[in-house]
Amino acid sequence: MKTYKVHFTSDVWESINIEANSKKEAEDLFHKGEWGDEAPEEHGKENLRLDVVEEVDPTTDRPIEKDK
């Protein structure tokens, strides 16, 4: 079986916990990208659009070049 890397774009709904003294401070920290090391939690995706599908080497994750 071959391995393919599928590139796509989508609208993603995520959330993150931010420690702050107020809602305003939490919003400011979010917009500055200062929310610590915690990764956002993904809740869902919509408007999926397929961009590129390419065969990759499963050991290196690099595209396999085909003769044109």
MIMARNU-923136 format. One record per atom (N, C-alpha, C): residue in three letters; x, y negated, z negated. Coordinates in nm, 3 decimals, padded with zeros to 5 digits. Atoms other than C-alpha are relative to their C-alpha. Example, Ala and Ser with C-alpha at 12.3 -4.5 7.8 and 13.67 -1.06 7.14 Angstrom:
BEGIN
+------+---------+---------+---------+
| type |       X |       Y |       Z |
+------+---------+---------+---------+
|  Ala |  00.089 |  00.119 |  00.000 |
|  Ala |  01.230 |  00.450 | -00.780 |
|  Ala |  00.090 | -00.120 |  00.000 |
|  Ser | -00.082 |  00.119 |  00.006 |
|  Ser |  01.367 |  00.106 | -00.714 |
|  Ser | -00.077 | -00.109 | -00.073 |
+------+---------+---------+---------+
***
This chain:
BEGIN
+------+---------+---------+---------+
| type |       X |       Y |       Z |
+------+---------+---------+---------+
|  Met |  00.084 |  00.117 |  00.000 |
|  Met |  00.000 |  00.000 |  00.000 |
|  Met |  00.090 | -00.124 |  00.000 |
|  Lys | -00.076 |  00.125 | -00.009 |
|  Lys |  00.128 | -00.351 |  00.083 |
|  Lys | -00.046 | -00.098 | -00.108 |
|  Thr |  00.035 |  00.105 |  00.096 |
|  Thr |  00.131 | -00.655 | -00.146 |
|  Thr | -00.013 | -00.132 |  00.074 |
|  Tyr |  00.026 |  00.129 | -00.063 |
|  Tyr | -00.016 | -00.987 | -00.036 |
|  Tyr | -00.018 | -00.107 | -00.107 |
|  Lys |  00.021 |  00.115 |  00.088 |
|  Lys |  00.005 | -01.325 | -00.206 |
|  Lys | -00.111 | -00.084 |  00.064 |
|  Val |  00.114 |  00.076 | -00.049 |
|  Val | -00.325 | -01.510 | -00.168 |
|  Val |  00.004 | -00.138 | -00.066 |
|  His | -00.002 |  00.138 |  00.049 |
|  His | -00.301 | -01.888 | -00.202 |
|  His | -00.141 | -00.058 |  00.018 |
|  Phe |  00.133 |  00.058 | -00.009 |
|  Phe | -00.624 | -02.070 | -00.278 |
|  Phe | -00.006 | -00.127 | -00.084 |
|  Thr |  00.027 |  00.118 |  00.082 |
|  Thr | -00.758 | -02.395 | -00.416 |
|  Thr | -00.141 |  00.016 | -00.056 |
|  Ser |  00.131 | -00.008 |  00.063 |
|  Ser | -01.054 | -02.435 | -00.649 |
|  Ser | -00.016 | -00.111 | -00.103 |
|  Asp |  00.028 |  00.086 |  00.115 |
|  Asp | -01.220 | -02.652 | -00.909 |
|  Asp | -00.002 |  00.093 | -00.122 |
|  Val | -00.013 | -00.087 |  00.117 |
|  Val | -01.131 | -02.506 | -01.250 |
|  Val | -00.053 | -00.072 | -00.123 |
|  Trp |  00.051 |  00.053 |  00.126 |
|  Trp | -01.313 | -02.559 | -01.580 |
|  Trp |  00.088 |  00.058 | -00.109 |
|  Glu | -00.090 | -00.042 |  00.107 |
|  Glu | -01.065 | -02.549 | -01.871 |
|  Glu | -00.025 | -00.084 | -00.125 |
|  Ser |  00.004 |  00.078 |  00.124 |
|  Ser | -01.044 | -02.662 | -02.232 |
|  Ser |  00.130 |  00.023 | -00.076 |
|  Ile | -00.122 | -00.011 |  00.082 |
|  Ile | -00.764 | -02.720 | -02.481 |
|  Ile | -00.028 | -00.063 | -00.135 |
|  Asn |  00.012 |  00.060 |  00.133 |
|  Asn | -00.746 | -02.788 | -02.856 |
|  Asn |  00.112 | -00.100 | -00.019 |
|  Ile | -00.098 |  00.106 |  00.024 |
|  Ile | -00.571 | -03.116 | -02.939 |
|  Ile | -00.020 | -00.052 | -00.141 |
|  Glu |  00.008 |  00.055 |  00.134 |
|  Glu | -00.493 | -03.224 | -03.293 |
|  Glu |  00.012 | -00.152 |  00.008 |
|  Ala |  00.002 |  00.146 | -00.004 |
|  Ala | -00.582 | -03.593 | -03.338 |
|  Ala | -00.084 | -00.051 | -00.116 |
|  Asn |  00.075 |  00.063 |  00.109 |
|  Asn | -00.727 | -03.836 | -03.591 |
|  Asn | -00.137 | -00.051 |  00.044 |
|  Ser |  00.129 |  00.047 | -00.050 |
|  Ser | -01.018 | -03.938 | -03.365 |
|  Ser | -00.022 |  00.052 |  00.141 |
|  Lys |  00.033 | -00.039 | -00.136 |
|  Lys | -01.197 | -03.858 | -03.042 |
|  Lys |  00.081 | -00.084 |  00.099 |
|  Lys | -00.076 |  00.090 | -00.087 |
|  Lys | -01.029 | -04.163 | -02.881 |
|  Lys |  00.146 |  00.042 |  00.008 |
|  Glu | -00.140 | -00.043 |  00.000 |
|  Glu | -00.683 | -04.045 | -02.987 |
|  Glu |  00.016 |  00.131 |  00.078 |
|  Ala | -00.006 | -00.126 | -00.075 |
|  Ala | -00.756 | -03.696 | -02.851 |
|  Ala | -00.008 | -00.026 |  00.150 |
|  Glu |  00.010 |  00.035 | -00.142 |
|  Glu | -00.862 | -03.849 | -02.517 |
|  Glu |  00.130 | -00.063 |  00.049 |
|  Asp | -00.126 |  00.066 | -00.039 |
|  Asp | -00.547 | -04.066 | -02.507 |
|  Asp |  00.112 |  00.103 |  00.013 |
|  Leu | -00.103 | -00.104 | -00.006 |
|  Leu | -00.321 | -03.768 | -02.585 |
|  Leu | -00.020 |  00.089 |  00.122 |
|  Phe |  00.029 | -00.082 | -00.117 |
|  Phe | -00.496 | -03.564 | -02.316 |
|  Phe |  00.049 | -00.069 |  00.128 |
|  His | -00.037 |  00.073 | -00.122 |
|  His | -00.446 | -03.832 | -02.051 |
|  His |  00.152 | -00.019 |  00.012 |
|  Lys | -00.146 |  00.011 | -00.002 |
|  Lys | -00.078 | -03.863 | -02.149 |
|  Lys |  00.066 |  00.138 |  00.019 |
|  Gly | -00.055 | -00.135 | -00.012 |
|  Gly | -00.036 | -03.483 | -02.124 |
|  Gly |  00.072 |  00.045 | -00.126 |
|  Glu | -00.066 | -00.031 |  00.127 |
|  Glu |  00.069 | -03.470 | -02.490 |
|  Glu | -00.091 |  00.087 | -00.087 |
|  Trp |  00.084 | -00.090 |  00.078 |
|  Trp | -00.118 | -03.166 | -02.616 |
|  Trp |  00.076 |  00.119 | -00.054 |
|  Gly | -00.080 | -00.107 |  00.059 |
|  Gly |  00.170 | -02.947 | -02.732 |
|  Gly |  00.026 |  00.114 |  00.096 |
|  Asp | -00.039 | -00.115 | -00.081 |
|  Asp |  00.266 | -02.602 | -02.612 |
|  Asp | -00.114 |  00.094 |  00.034 |
|  Glu |  00.114 | -00.088 | -00.023 |
|  Glu | -00.079 | -02.445 | -02.609 |
|  Glu | -00.044 | -00.008 |  00.146 |
|  Ala |  00.049 | -00.004 | -00.138 |
|  Ala | -00.195 | -02.334 | -02.265 |
|  Ala | -00.152 | -00.022 |  00.000 |
|  Pro |  00.145 |  00.018 | -00.008 |
|  Pro | -00.544 | -02.446 | -02.159 |
|  Pro | -00.072 |  00.135 |  00.017 |
|  Glu |  00.084 | -00.120 | -00.016 |
|  Glu | -00.819 | -02.183 | -02.179 |
|  Glu | -00.088 | -00.020 |  00.122 |
|  Glu |  00.081 |  00.010 | -00.122 |
|  Glu | -00.983 | -02.118 | -01.842 |
|  Glu | -00.136 |  00.062 | -00.024 |
|  His |  00.136 | -00.048 |  00.019 |
|  His | -01.360 | -02.082 | -01.845 |
|  His | -00.065 |  00.043 |  00.131 |
|  Gly |  00.060 | -00.039 | -00.127 |
|  Gly | -01.435 | -02.050 | -01.476 |
|  Gly |  00.058 | -00.079 |  00.116 |
|  Lys | -00.043 |  00.065 | -00.123 |
|  Lys | -01.368 | -02.148 | -01.114 |
|  Lys | -00.120 | -00.009 |  00.092 |
|  Glu |  00.102 |  00.011 | -00.103 |
|  Glu | -01.590 | -02.272 | -00.836 |
|  Glu |  00.061 | -00.070 |  00.120 |
|  Asn | -00.046 |  00.061 | -00.125 |
|  Asn | -01.554 | -02.404 | -00.481 |
|  Asn |  00.134 |  00.060 |  00.045 |
|  Leu | -00.122 | -00.069 | -00.044 |
|  Leu | -01.288 | -02.142 | -00.399 |
|  Leu |  00.020 | -00.016 |  00.150 |
|  Arg | -00.035 |  00.015 | -00.140 |
|  Arg | -01.111 | -02.209 | -00.070 |
|  Arg |  00.130 |  00.075 |  00.026 |
|  Leu | -00.117 | -00.078 | -00.036 |
|  Leu | -00.866 | -01.963 |  00.085 |
|  Leu |  00.093 | -00.086 |  00.084 |
|  Asp | -00.097 |  00.082 | -00.072 |
|  Asp | -00.548 | -02.137 |  00.203 |
|  Asp |  00.092 |  00.086 |  00.086 |
|  Val | -00.099 | -00.082 | -00.071 |
|  Val | -00.285 | -01.875 |  00.299 |
|  Val |  00.002 |  00.139 | -00.060 |
|  Val | -00.021 | -00.137 |  00.044 |
|  Val | -00.246 | -01.499 |  00.281 |
|  Val |  00.130 |  00.046 |  00.066 |
|  Glu | -00.128 | -00.043 | -00.056 |
|  Glu |  00.110 | -01.370 |  00.321 |
|  Glu |  00.046 |  00.129 | -00.068 |
|  Glu | -00.055 | -00.124 |  00.054 |
|  Glu |  00.270 | -01.031 |  00.279 |
|  Glu |  00.128 | -00.032 | -00.077 |
|  Val | -00.119 |  00.025 |  00.082 |
|  Val |  00.532 | -01.029 |  00.002 |
|  Val |  00.065 |  00.131 | -00.039 |
|  Asp | -00.076 | -00.114 |  00.052 |
|  Asp |  00.802 | -00.793 | -00.115 |
|  Asp | -00.037 |  00.015 | -00.147 |
|  Pro |  00.045 | -00.014 |  00.139 |
|  Pro |  00.663 | -00.653 | -00.443 |
|  Pro |  00.112 | -00.004 | -00.103 |
|  Thr | -00.111 |  00.001 |  00.096 |
|  Thr |  01.010 | -00.634 | -00.600 |
|  Thr |  00.056 | -00.140 | -00.020 |
|  Thr | -00.057 |  00.136 |  00.010 |
|  Thr |  01.108 | -00.997 | -00.530 |
|  Thr | -00.106 | -00.108 |  00.002 |
|  Asp |  00.111 |  00.095 | -00.013 |
|  Asp |  00.768 | -01.166 | -00.477 |
|  Asp |  00.027 | -00.105 |  00.109 |
|  Arg | -00.033 |  00.091 | -00.110 |
|  Arg |  00.921 | -01.330 | -00.166 |
|  Arg | -00.073 |  00.043 |  00.126 |
|  Pro |  00.069 | -00.034 | -00.125 |
|  Pro |  00.740 | -01.350 |  00.169 |
|  Pro |  00.086 |  00.089 |  00.088 |
|  Ile | -00.068 | -00.086 | -00.097 |
|  Ile |  00.829 | -01.084 |  00.423 |
|  Ile | -00.011 | -00.069 |  00.135 |
|  Glu | -00.003 |  00.068 | -00.129 |
|  Glu |  00.935 | -01.253 |  00.745 |
|  Glu | -00.032 |  00.100 |  00.111 |
|  Lys |  00.038 | -00.085 | -00.113 |
|  Lys |  00.773 | -01.104 |  01.052 |
|  Lys |  00.062 | -00.057 |  00.127 |
|  Asp | -00.047 |  00.047 | -00.130 |
|  Asp |  00.921 | -01.121 |  01.403 |
|  Asp | -00.117 | -00.060 |  00.074 |
|  Lys |  00.108 |  00.068 | -00.072 |
|  Lys |  00.721 | -01.363 |  01.613 |
|  Lys | -00.002 |  00.038 |  00.144 |
+------+---------+---------+---------+
***
